[in-house]
Amino acid sequence: MNDSKILKISLIVTVVGLLGIIFLSGYVNPEKLTIKQIDKSKIDNQVELDVKIDSIKKTKSNTQIIKITDNTGSINLVIFPSTDFKTKLIKGQKITLVGRVTQYNGNLEIILEESKNLHTS
């Protein structure tokens, strides 16, 4: 084959692949889990949880650390000030959230990356 044919084939395959990724990305949803199912294999993955707020703490830097629970366990939800989260949360409130699993000081936690990923019940 000559170089121009290889270039044309490469461009076509690239464009089709990119269009496929763009089209299918709308169908990728975070995994819906219970807290007990969250382990180190889930680090850097987005997960969806239906939980209840157990306690709320605010640090000096206005980071919110919220202990969330379900009937299988508990984990911390971290909301950084840069998330621009304005909804008032209260202890005992039921919420549904999508967050990224991370590890901090050896403990797993959930980071709320966007304020639209938390819904109150």
A tleap script that builds the chain and sets N, CA, C and O, in Angstrom:
source leaprc.protein.ff14SB
mol = sequence {
  NMET ASN ASP SER LYS ILE LEU LYS ILE SER
  LEU ILE VAL THR VAL VAL GLY LEU LEU GLY
  ILE ILE PHE LEU SER GLY TYR VAL ASN PRO
  GLU LYS LEU THR ILE LYS GLN ILE ASP LYS
  SER LYS ILE ASP ASN GLN VAL GLU LEU ASP
  VAL LYS ILE ASP SER ILE LYS LYS THR LYS
  SER ASN THR GLN ILE ILE LYS ILE THR ASP
  ASN THR GLY SER ILE ASN LEU VAL ILE PHE
  PRO SER THR ASP PHE LYS THR LYS LEU ILE
  LYS GLY GLN LYS ILE THR LEU VAL GLY ARG
  VAL THR GLN TYR ASN GLY ASN LEU GLU ILE
  ILE LEU GLU GLU SER LYS ASN LEU HIE THR
  CSER
}
set mol.1.N position { 0.832 -1.179 0.000 }
set mol.1.CA position { 0.000 0.000 0.000 }
set mol.1.C position { 0.877 1.242 0.000 }
set mol.1.O position { 1.987 1.254 0.531 }
set mol.2.N position { 0.350 2.258 -0.600 }
set mol.2.CA position { 1.116 3.496 -0.565 }
set mol.2.C position { 0.688 4.343 0.632 }
set mol.2.O position { -0.329 4.077 1.272 }
set mol.3.N position { 1.477 5.352 0.912 }
set mol.3.CA position { 1.267 6.158 2.111 }
set mol.3.C position { -0.080 6.874 2.132 }
set mol.3.O position { -0.674 7.013 3.201 }
set mol.4.N position { -0.572 7.327 1.000 }
set mol.4.CA position { -1.834 8.077 0.986 }
set mol.4.C position { -3.017 7.177 1.354 }
set mol.4.O position { -3.949 7.630 2.019 }
set mol.5.N position { -2.993 5.909 0.932 }
set mol.5.CA position { -4.078 4.988 1.298 }
set mol.5.C position { -4.051 4.693 2.795 }
set mol.5.O position { -5.095 4.650 3.445 }
set mol.6.N position { -2.858 4.492 3.330 }
set mol.6.CA position { -2.728 4.230 4.762 }
set mol.6.C position { -3.214 5.434 5.568 }
set mol.6.O position { -3.885 5.266 6.586 }
set mol.7.N position { -2.883 6.640 5.121 }
set mol.7.CA position { -3.325 7.853 5.798 }
set mol.7.C position { -4.852 7.970 5.764 }
set mol.7.O position { -5.466 8.294 6.781 }
set mol.8.N position { -5.465 7.713 4.617 }
set mol.8.CA position { -6.924 7.799 4.493 }
set mol.8.C position { -7.608 6.778 5.401 }
set mol.8.O position { -8.581 7.106 6.080 }
set mol.9.N position { -7.111 5.558 5.415 }
set mol.9.CA position { -7.693 4.515 6.268 }
set mol.9.C position { -7.548 4.904 7.745 }
set mol.9.O position { -8.487 4.744 8.524 }
set mol.10.N position { -6.389 5.407 8.121 }
set mol.10.CA position { -6.150 5.811 9.505 }
set mol.10.C position { -7.100 6.931 9.917 }
set mol.10.O position { -7.661 6.895 11.012 }
set mol.11.N position { -7.284 7.918 9.056 }
set mol.11.CA position { -8.179 9.028 9.361 }
set mol.11.C position { -9.623 8.557 9.500 }
set mol.11.O position { -10.334 8.992 10.406 }
set mol.12.N position { -10.052 7.689 8.627 }
set mol.12.CA position { -11.430 7.171 8.678 }
set mol.12.C position { -11.656 6.391 9.971 }
set mol.12.O position { -12.657 6.593 10.658 }
set mol.13.N position { -10.727 5.507 10.296 }
set mol.13.CA position { -10.860 4.713 11.515 }
set mol.13.C position { -10.846 5.619 12.747 }
set mol.13.O position { -11.603 5.383 13.689 }
set mol.14.N position { -10.016 6.626 12.755 }
set mol.14.CA position { -9.946 7.564 13.880 }
set mol.14.C position { -11.255 8.322 14.039 }
set mol.14.O position { -11.778 8.423 15.149 }
set mol.15.N position { -11.791 8.855 12.954 }
set mol.15.CA position { -13.038 9.617 13.016 }
set mol.15.C position { -14.190 8.730 13.473 }
set mol.15.O position { -14.981 9.144 14.321 }
set mol.16.N position { -14.301 7.531 12.933 }
set mol.16.CA position { -15.368 6.609 13.333 }
set mol.16.C position { -15.224 6.250 14.815 }
set mol.16.O position { -16.221 6.202 15.535 }
set mol.17.N position { -14.013 6.001 15.272 }
set mol.17.CA position { -13.779 5.675 16.681 }
set mol.17.C position { -14.155 6.813 17.605 }
set mol.17.O position { -14.802 6.592 18.629 }
set mol.18.N position { -13.756 8.040 17.258 }
set mol.18.CA position { -14.101 9.200 18.083 }
set mol.18.C position { -15.609 9.438 18.116 }
set mol.18.O position { -16.162 9.749 19.171 }
set mol.19.N position { -16.269 9.295 16.985 }
set mol.19.CA position { -17.724 9.458 16.955 }
set mol.19.C position { -18.402 8.397 17.811 }
set mol.19.O position { -19.382 8.684 18.500 }
set mol.20.N position { -17.890 7.180 17.773 }
set mol.20.CA position { -18.430 6.104 18.604 }
set mol.20.C position { -18.277 6.409 20.083 }
set mol.20.O position { -19.209 6.193 20.859 }
set mol.21.N position { -17.132 6.901 20.480 }
set mol.21.CA position { -16.898 7.255 21.884 }
set mol.21.C position { -17.838 8.372 22.319 }
set mol.21.O position { -18.423 8.309 23.400 }
set mol.22.N position { -17.983 9.393 21.480 }
set mol.22.CA position { -18.863 10.512 21.811 }
set mol.22.C position { -20.307 10.036 21.935 }
set mol.22.O position { -21.006 10.427 22.870 }
set mol.23.N position { -20.753 9.213 21.023 }
set mol.23.CA position { -22.124 8.713 21.028 }
set mol.23.C position { -22.390 7.824 22.242 }
set mol.23.O position { -23.427 7.961 22.891 }
set mol.24.N position { -21.483 6.931 22.548 }
set mol.24.CA position { -21.699 5.978 23.633 }
set mol.24.C position { -21.439 6.559 25.017 }
set mol.24.O position { -21.889 5.983 26.007 }
set mol.25.N position { -20.730 7.679 25.121 }
set mol.25.CA position { -20.417 8.246 26.439 }
set mol.25.C position { -21.680 8.659 27.190 }
set mol.25.O position { -21.677 8.683 28.421 }
set mol.26.N position { -22.741 8.979 26.491 }
set mol.26.CA position { -23.997 9.338 27.140 }
set mol.26.C position { -24.675 8.165 27.817 }
set mol.26.O position { -25.575 8.368 28.631 }
set mol.27.N position { -24.273 6.954 27.508 }
set mol.27.CA position { -24.879 5.757 28.078 }
set mol.27.C position { -24.070 5.159 29.222 }
set mol.27.O position { -24.444 4.123 29.770 }
set mol.28.N position { -22.973 5.798 29.584 }
set mol.28.CA position { -22.141 5.303 30.667 }
set mol.28.C position { -22.635 5.917 31.969 }
set mol.28.O position { -22.608 7.136 32.138 }
set mol.29.N position { -23.082 5.079 32.879 }
set mol.29.CA position { -23.595 5.547 34.159 }
set mol.29.C position { -22.715 5.034 35.285 }
set mol.29.O position { -22.103 3.973 35.160 }
set mol.30.N position { -22.646 5.777 36.387 }
set mol.30.CA position { -21.876 5.274 37.528 }
set mol.30.C position { -22.543 4.031 38.109 }
set mol.30.O position { -23.752 3.840 37.982 }
set mol.31.N position { -21.748 3.211 38.733 }
set mol.31.CA position { -22.233 1.971 39.324 }
set mol.31.C position { -23.005 2.293 40.607 }
set mol.31.O position { -22.513 3.031 41.459 }
set mol.32.N position { -24.206 1.743 40.741 }
set mol.32.CA position { -25.013 1.953 41.945 }
set mol.32.C position { -24.620 0.884 42.958 }
set mol.32.O position { -24.754 -0.311 42.695 }
set mol.33.N position { -24.131 1.324 44.127 }
set mol.33.CA position { -23.597 0.411 45.127 }
set mol.33.C position { -24.157 0.709 46.505 }
set mol.33.O position { -24.796 1.736 46.732 }
set mol.34.N position { -23.896 -0.224 47.423 }
set mol.34.CA position { -24.066 0.046 48.842 }
set mol.34.C position { -22.688 0.391 49.389 }
set mol.34.O position { -21.676 0.140 48.735 }
set mol.35.N position { -22.648 0.960 50.575 }
set mol.35.CA position { -21.360 1.349 51.156 }
set mol.35.C position { -20.466 0.129 51.363 }
set mol.35.O position { -19.253 0.216 51.169 }
set mol.36.N position { -21.038 -0.988 51.746 }
set mol.36.CA position { -20.249 -2.206 51.984 }
set mol.36.C position { -19.528 -2.673 50.719 }
set mol.36.O position { -18.466 -3.290 50.799 }
set mol.37.N position { -20.100 -2.381 49.565 }
set mol.37.CA position { -19.510 -2.816 48.291 }
set mol.37.C position { -18.342 -1.940 47.842 }
set mol.37.O position { -17.648 -2.285 46.886 }
set mol.38.N position { -18.118 -0.828 48.508 }
set mol.38.CA position { -17.023 0.068 48.137 }
set mol.38.C position { -15.738 -0.448 48.770 }
set mol.38.O position { -15.628 -0.544 49.993 }
set mol.39.N position { -14.768 -0.779 47.922 }
set mol.39.CA position { -13.466 -1.229 48.403 }
set mol.39.C position { -12.380 -0.584 47.556 }
set mol.39.O position { -12.667 0.262 46.709 }
set mol.40.N position { -11.143 -0.980 47.783 }
set mol.40.CA position { -10.021 -0.341 47.088 }
set mol.40.C position { -10.084 -0.521 45.571 }
set mol.40.O position { -9.490 0.267 44.835 }
set mol.41.N position { -10.783 -1.528 45.101 }
set mol.41.CA position { -10.897 -1.716 43.653 }
set mol.41.C position { -11.764 -0.632 43.010 }
set mol.41.O position { -11.741 -0.467 41.791 }
set mol.42.N position { -12.521 0.103 43.812 }
set mol.42.CA position { -13.403 1.166 43.300 }
set mol.42.C position { -12.736 2.542 43.309 }
set mol.42.O position { -13.344 3.518 42.869 }
set mol.43.N position { -11.491 2.640 43.802 }
set mol.43.CA position { -10.809 3.937 43.862 }
set mol.43.C position { -10.725 4.540 42.456 }
set mol.43.O position { -10.384 3.855 41.492 }
set mol.44.N position { -11.040 5.821 42.361 }
set mol.44.CA position { -11.079 6.623 41.129 }
set mol.44.C position { -12.282 6.323 40.248 }
set mol.44.O position { -12.370 6.844 39.137 }
set mol.45.N position { -13.205 5.502 40.713 }
set mol.45.CA position { -14.441 5.236 39.976 }
set mol.45.C position { -15.560 6.086 40.546 }
set mol.45.O position { -15.571 6.397 41.737 }
set mol.46.N position { -16.499 6.461 39.694 }
set mol.46.CA position { -17.694 7.138 40.173 }
set mol.46.C position { -18.705 6.092 40.600 }
set mol.46.O position { -18.890 5.078 39.927 }
set mol.47.N position { -19.362 6.350 41.730 }
set mol.47.CA position { -20.382 5.443 42.244 }
set mol.47.C position { -21.621 6.244 42.611 }
set mol.47.O position { -21.543 7.442 42.885 }
set mol.48.N position { -22.759 5.572 42.613 }
set mol.48.CA position { -24.018 6.192 43.024 }
set mol.48.C position { -24.464 5.526 44.313 }
set mol.48.O position { -24.449 4.300 44.429 }
set mol.49.N position { -24.861 6.346 45.283 }
set mol.49.CA position { -25.273 5.834 46.586 }
set mol.49.C position { -26.592 6.460 47.016 }
set mol.49.O position { -26.837 7.641 46.771 }
set mol.50.N position { -27.440 5.659 47.660 }
set mol.50.CA position { -28.630 6.147 48.361 }
set mol.50.C position { -28.325 6.000 49.841 }
set mol.50.O position { -28.215 4.883 50.347 }
set mol.51.N position { -28.188 7.126 50.538 }
set mol.51.CA position { -27.691 7.098 51.913 }
set mol.51.C position { -28.445 8.091 52.790 }
set mol.51.O position { -29.293 8.854 52.327 }
set mol.52.N position { -28.101 8.048 54.073 }
set mol.52.CA position { -28.644 8.983 55.056 }
set mol.52.C position { -27.478 9.717 55.710 }
set mol.52.O position { -26.424 9.126 55.947 }
set mol.53.N position { -27.663 10.990 55.997 }
set mol.53.CA position { -26.619 11.788 56.643 }
set mol.53.C position { -26.597 11.470 58.133 }
set mol.53.O position { -27.612 11.581 58.821 }
set mol.54.N position { -25.420 11.071 58.620 }
set mol.54.CA position { -25.243 10.736 60.033 }
set mol.54.C position { -24.675 11.916 60.816 }
set mol.54.O position { -25.104 12.177 61.940 }
set mol.55.N position { -23.719 12.628 60.235 }
set mol.55.CA position { -23.156 13.818 60.893 }
set mol.55.C position { -22.521 14.722 59.847 }
set mol.55.O position { -22.159 14.276 58.758 }
set mol.56.N position { -22.391 16.003 60.195 }
set mol.56.CA position { -21.815 17.006 59.294 }
set mol.56.C position { -20.777 17.803 60.071 }
set mol.56.O position { -21.062 18.318 61.152 }
set mol.57.N position { -19.578 17.901 59.519 }
set mol.57.CA position { -18.518 18.722 60.112 }
set mol.57.C position { -18.005 19.671 59.035 }
set mol.57.O position { -17.970 19.335 57.852 }
set mol.58.N position { -17.609 20.859 59.471 }
set mol.58.CA position { -17.021 21.833 58.557 }
set mol.58.C position { -15.627 22.162 59.055 }
set mol.58.O position { -15.445 22.463 60.235 }
set mol.59.N position { -14.640 22.110 58.172 }
set mol.59.CA position { -13.272 22.435 58.561 }
set mol.59.C position { -13.057 23.942 58.477 }
set mol.59.O position { -13.929 24.678 58.015 }
set mol.60.N position { -11.894 24.391 58.925 }
set mol.60.CA position { -11.555 25.808 58.867 }
set mol.60.C position { -11.532 26.335 57.438 }
set mol.60.O position { -11.774 27.517 57.197 }
set mol.61.N position { -11.236 25.438 56.486 }
set mol.61.CA position { -11.178 25.853 55.077 }
set mol.61.C position { -12.538 25.731 54.384 }
set mol.61.O position { -12.615 25.816 53.158 }
set mol.62.N position { -13.623 25.529 55.170 }
set mol.62.CA position { -14.997 25.386 54.661 }
set mol.62.C position { -15.241 24.100 53.883 }
set mol.62.O position { -16.228 24.001 53.154 }
set mol.63.N position { -14.376 23.132 54.022 }
set mol.63.CA position { -14.625 21.810 53.449 }
set mol.63.C position { -15.625 21.100 54.356 }
set mol.63.O position { -15.465 21.091 55.577 }
set mol.64.N position { -16.655 20.507 53.759 }
set mol.64.CA position { -17.638 19.761 54.533 }
set mol.64.C position { -17.255 18.280 54.527 }
set mol.64.O position { -16.996 17.698 53.473 }
set mol.65.N position { -17.223 17.682 55.715 }
set mol.65.CA position { -16.997 16.240 55.835 }
set mol.65.C position { -18.270 15.663 56.438 }
set mol.65.O position { -18.602 15.918 57.596 }
set mol.66.N position { -18.964 14.890 55.637 }
set mol.66.CA position { -20.278 14.382 56.016 }
set mol.66.C position { -20.193 12.871 56.141 }
set mol.66.O position { -19.826 12.177 55.192 }
set mol.67.N position { -20.536 12.370 57.319 }
set mol.67.CA position { -20.576 10.921 57.509 }
set mol.67.C position { -21.921 10.441 56.995 }
set mol.67.O position { -22.974 10.855 57.482 }
set mol.68.N position { -21.868 9.556 55.996 }
set mol.68.CA position { -23.097 9.029 55.407 }
set mol.68.C position { -23.193 7.538 55.715 }
set mol.68.O position { -22.180 6.846 55.817 }
set mol.69.N position { -24.420 7.059 55.861 }
set mol.69.CA position { -24.642 5.662 56.202 }
set mol.69.C position { -25.763 5.075 55.358 }
set mol.69.O position { -26.639 5.787 54.868 }
set mol.70.N position { -25.713 3.774 55.205 }
set mol.70.CA position { -26.843 3.005 54.717 }
set mol.70.C position { -26.931 1.783 55.627 }
set mol.70.O position { -26.237 1.727 56.642 }
set mol.71.N position { -27.754 0.821 55.291 }
set mol.71.CA position { -27.900 -0.324 56.190 }
set mol.71.C position { -26.722 -1.299 56.123 }
set mol.71.O position { -26.750 -2.346 56.771 }
set mol.72.N position { -25.679 -0.961 55.339 }
set mol.72.CA position { -24.509 -1.851 55.235 }
set mol.72.C position { -23.244 -1.251 55.836 }
set mol.72.O position { -22.260 -1.970 56.008 }
set mol.73.N position { -23.236 0.048 56.165 }
set mol.73.CA position { -22.032 0.654 56.717 }
set mol.73.C position { -22.054 2.159 56.635 }
set mol.73.O position { -23.098 2.771 56.408 }
set mol.74.N position { -20.861 2.764 56.826 }
set mol.74.CA position { -20.740 4.216 56.757 }
set mol.74.C position { -19.428 4.592 56.076 }
set mol.74.O position { -18.475 3.814 56.050 }
set mol.75.N position { -19.405 5.803 55.526 }
set mol.75.CA position { -18.231 6.329 54.832 }
set mol.75.C position { -18.329 7.848 54.863 }
set mol.75.O position { -19.419 8.393 55.039 }
set mol.76.N position { -17.223 8.527 54.697 }
set mol.76.CA position { -17.230 9.991 54.656 }
set mol.76.C position { -17.454 10.493 53.239 }
set mol.76.O position { -16.895 9.966 52.278 }
set mol.77.N position { -18.276 11.512 53.134 }
set mol.77.CA position { -18.486 12.261 51.904 }
set mol.77.C position { -17.801 13.601 52.101 }
set mol.77.O position { -18.054 14.287 53.091 }
set mol.78.N position { -16.935 13.983 51.167 }
set mol.78.CA position { -16.202 15.238 51.267 }
set mol.78.C position { -16.692 16.191 50.177 }
set mol.78.O position { -16.749 15.843 48.998 }
set mol.79.N position { -17.042 17.405 50.609 }
set mol.79.CA position { -17.468 18.437 49.664 }
set mol.79.C position { -16.531 19.627 49.847 }
set mol.79.O position { -16.582 20.311 50.870 }
set mol.80.N position { -15.687 19.869 48.870 }
set mol.80.CA position { -14.736 20.978 48.916 }
set mol.80.C position { -15.435 22.287 48.567 }
set mol.80.O position { -16.420 22.273 47.829 }
set mol.81.N position { -14.951 23.418 49.079 }
set mol.81.CA position { -15.572 24.716 48.767 }
set mol.81.C position { -15.623 25.000 47.267 }
set mol.81.O position { -16.539 25.679 46.805 }
set mol.82.N position { -14.673 24.502 46.513 }
set mol.82.CA position { -14.639 24.734 45.064 }
set mol.82.C position { -15.808 24.072 44.339 }
set mol.82.O position { -16.082 24.399 43.184 }
set mol.83.N position { -16.499 23.146 45.001 }
set mol.83.CA position { -17.658 22.482 44.397 }
set mol.83.C position { -18.834 23.438 44.299 }
set mol.83.O position { -19.755 23.200 43.517 }
set mol.84.N position { -18.822 24.525 45.083 }
set mol.84.CA position { -19.881 25.536 45.081 }
set mol.84.C position { -21.234 24.905 45.402 }
set mol.84.O position { -22.222 25.124 44.701 }
set mol.85.N position { -21.254 24.121 46.473 }
set mol.85.CA position { -22.468 23.431 46.919 }
set mol.85.C position { -23.220 24.318 47.890 }
set mol.85.O position { -22.680 24.678 48.936 }
set mol.86.N position { -24.452 24.680 47.571 }
set mol.86.CA position { -25.197 25.637 48.376 }
set mol.86.C position { -26.393 25.026 49.110 }
set mol.86.O position { -26.990 25.698 49.951 }
set mol.87.N position { -26.755 23.796 48.825 }
set mol.87.CA position { -27.908 23.161 49.452 }
set mol.87.C position { -27.636 22.912 50.927 }
set mol.87.O position { -26.561 22.436 51.290 }
set mol.88.N position { -28.589 23.227 51.766 }
set mol.88.CA position { -28.466 23.008 53.210 }
set mol.88.C position { -28.756 21.539 53.510 }
set mol.88.O position { -29.831 21.033 53.187 }
set mol.89.N position { -27.805 20.869 54.122 }
set mol.89.CA position { -27.961 19.471 54.504 }
set mol.89.C position { -28.147 19.384 56.007 }
set mol.89.O position { -27.570 20.170 56.757 }
set mol.90.N position { -28.969 18.408 56.453 }
set mol.90.CA position { -29.197 18.229 57.882 }
set mol.90.C position { -29.057 16.756 58.254 }
set mol.90.O position { -29.261 15.863 57.431 }
set mol.91.N position { -28.705 16.534 59.503 }
set mol.91.CA position { -28.551 15.178 60.020 }
set mol.91.C position { -29.872 14.424 59.867 }
set mol.91.O position { -30.943 14.960 60.149 }
set mol.92.N position { -29.777 13.170 59.417 }
set mol.92.CA position { -30.952 12.322 59.226 }
set mol.92.C position { -31.577 12.418 57.851 }
set mol.92.O position { -32.460 11.629 57.515 }
set mol.93.N position { -31.132 13.377 57.046 }
set mol.93.CA position { -31.683 13.583 55.702 }
set mol.93.C position { -31.235 12.463 54.768 }
set mol.93.O position { -30.084 12.030 54.820 }
set mol.94.N position { -32.140 11.998 53.919 }
set mol.94.CA position { -31.805 10.990 52.916 }
set mol.94.C position { -31.380 11.696 51.638 }
set mol.94.O position { -32.013 12.654 51.195 }
set mol.95.N position { -30.280 11.195 51.051 }
set mol.95.CA position { -29.752 11.804 49.829 }
set mol.95.C position { -29.344 10.713 48.845 }
set mol.95.O position { -29.052 9.580 49.228 }
set mol.96.N position { -29.333 11.078 47.595 }
set mol.96.CA position { -28.769 10.250 46.525 }
set mol.96.C position { -27.630 11.054 45.930 }
set mol.96.O position { -27.788 12.236 45.621 }
set mol.97.N position { -26.477 10.409 45.769 }
set mol.97.CA position { -25.327 11.145 45.268 }
set mol.97.C position { -24.517 10.302 44.298 }
set mol.97.O position { -24.550 9.072 44.322 }
set mol.98.N position { -23.796 11.004 43.452 }
set mol.98.CA position { -22.798 10.403 42.575 }
set mol.98.C position { -21.478 11.061 42.932 }
set mol.98.O position { -21.336 12.281 42.849 }
set mol.99.N position { -20.518 10.247 43.327 }
set mol.99.CA position { -19.225 10.781 43.724 }
set mol.99.C position { -18.098 9.853 43.338 }
set mol.99.O position { -18.319 8.711 42.932 }
set mol.100.N position { -16.877 10.364 43.470 }
set mol.100.CA position { -15.680 9.596 43.124 }
set mol.100.C position { -15.067 9.015 44.390 }
set mol.100.O position { -14.872 9.718 45.382 }
set mol.101.N position { -14.765 7.713 44.341 }
set mol.101.CA position { -14.143 7.034 45.479 }
set mol.101.C position { -12.660 7.387 45.508 }
set mol.101.O position { -11.961 7.268 44.501 }
set mol.102.N position { -12.190 7.823 46.674 }
set mol.102.CA position { -10.776 8.138 46.857 }
set mol.102.C position { -10.311 7.541 48.178 }
set mol.102.O position { -11.100 7.009 48.958 }
set mol.103.N position { -9.017 7.645 48.401 }
set mol.103.CA position { -8.450 7.183 49.663 }
set mol.103.C position { -7.651 8.322 50.273 }
set mol.103.O position { -6.847 8.961 49.594 }
set mol.104.N position { -7.878 8.573 51.568 }
set mol.104.CA position { -7.165 9.628 52.281 }
set mol.104.C position { -6.754 9.082 53.641 }
set mol.104.O position { -7.592 8.609 54.409 }
set mol.105.N position { -5.474 9.150 53.928 }
set mol.105.CA position { -4.926 8.617 55.185 }
set mol.105.C position { -5.353 7.166 55.429 }
set mol.105.O position { -5.646 6.783 56.562 }
set mol.106.N position { -5.384 6.374 54.373 }
set mol.106.CA position { -5.709 4.955 54.492 }
set mol.106.C position { -7.184 4.636 54.555 }
set mol.106.O position { -7.560 3.465 54.597 }
set mol.107.N position { -8.037 5.658 54.562 }
set mol.107.CA position { -9.486 5.436 54.623 }
set mol.107.C position { -10.139 5.791 53.296 }
set mol.107.O position { -9.765 6.773 52.653 }
set mol.108.N position { -11.102 4.998 52.895 }
set mol.108.CA position { -11.851 5.302 51.679 }
set mol.108.C position { -12.851 6.412 51.984 }
set mol.108.O position { -13.392 6.492 53.087 }
set mol.109.N position { -13.088 7.262 50.995 }
set mol.109.CA position { -14.078 8.326 51.119 }
set mol.109.C position { -14.643 8.645 49.745 }
set mol.109.O position { -14.103 8.225 48.721 }
set mol.110.N position { -15.716 9.381 49.738 }
set mol.110.CA position { -16.382 9.786 48.501 }
set mol.110.C position { -16.191 11.291 48.346 }
set mol.110.O position { -16.404 12.046 49.294 }
set mol.111.N position { -15.792 11.726 47.162 }
set mol.111.CA position { -15.656 13.151 46.859 }
set mol.111.C position { -16.814 13.559 45.950 }
set mol.111.O position { -17.026 12.963 44.894 }
set mol.112.N position { -17.553 14.571 46.367 }
set mol.112.CA position { -18.595 15.138 45.517 }
set mol.112.C position { -17.911 16.130 44.583 }
set mol.112.O position { -17.407 17.162 45.028 }
set mol.113.N position { -17.893 15.819 43.293 }
set mol.113.CA position { -17.166 16.648 42.326 }
set mol.113.C position { -18.008 17.784 41.757 }
set mol.113.O position { -17.473 18.830 41.392 }
set mol.114.N position { -19.325 17.584 41.679 }
set mol.114.CA position { -20.218 18.609 41.138 }
set mol.114.C position { -21.458 18.688 42.007 }
set mol.114.O position { -21.996 17.661 42.420 }
set mol.115.N position { -21.914 19.895 42.285 }
set mol.115.CA position { -23.075 20.062 43.162 }
set mol.115.C position { -24.331 19.411 42.590 }
set mol.115.O position { -25.211 19.008 43.350 }
set mol.116.N position { -24.429 19.301 41.277 }
set mol.116.CA position { -25.630 18.695 40.681 }
set mol.116.C position { -25.686 17.191 40.900 }
set mol.116.O position { -26.690 16.562 40.566 }
set mol.117.N position { -24.627 16.599 41.457 }
set mol.117.CA position { -24.588 15.156 41.675 }
set mol.117.C position { -25.107 14.739 43.038 }
set mol.117.O position { -24.933 13.586 43.434 }
set mol.118.N position { -25.742 15.652 43.767 }
set mol.118.CA position { -26.342 15.315 45.054 }
set mol.118.C position { -27.784 15.778 45.054 }
set mol.118.O position { -28.082 16.940 44.779 }
set mol.119.N position { -28.682 14.842 45.370 }
set mol.119.CA position { -30.121 15.137 45.386 }
set mol.119.C position { -30.681 14.750 46.739 }
set mol.119.O position { -30.388 13.674 47.261 }
set mol.120.N position { -31.481 15.626 47.299 }
set mol.120.CA position { -32.117 15.342 48.576 }
set mol.120.C position { -33.475 14.688 48.362 }
set mol.120.O position { -34.113 14.865 47.324 }
set mol.121.N position { -33.896 13.935 49.357 }
set mol.121.CA position { -35.207 13.263 49.279 }
set mol.121.C position { -36.229 13.984 50.123 }
set mol.121.O position { -37.385 13.567 50.182 }
savepdb mol mol.pdb
quit
